[in-house]
Amino acid sequence: MIINYGVNANKKYKDTLFRKLFGEDKKAALSLYNAINGSDYTNVDDLELADAKP
């Protein structure tokens, strides 16, 4: 079930904000990855950031 509270978000803005927060800072991206996956990786040099743009 999808609930819409009358809020329309600008997807371009959300994407830009996400890239700014996690695309430029490998430490923040690794922290996000660990939080989502329940892992505890610490070496940011092992992290490879990939862009999903076509």
Buried (B, 14 or more C-beta within 10 A) or exposed (E): EEEEEEEEEEEEEEEEEEEEEBBEEBEEBBBBEEEEEEEEEEEEEEEEEEEEEE
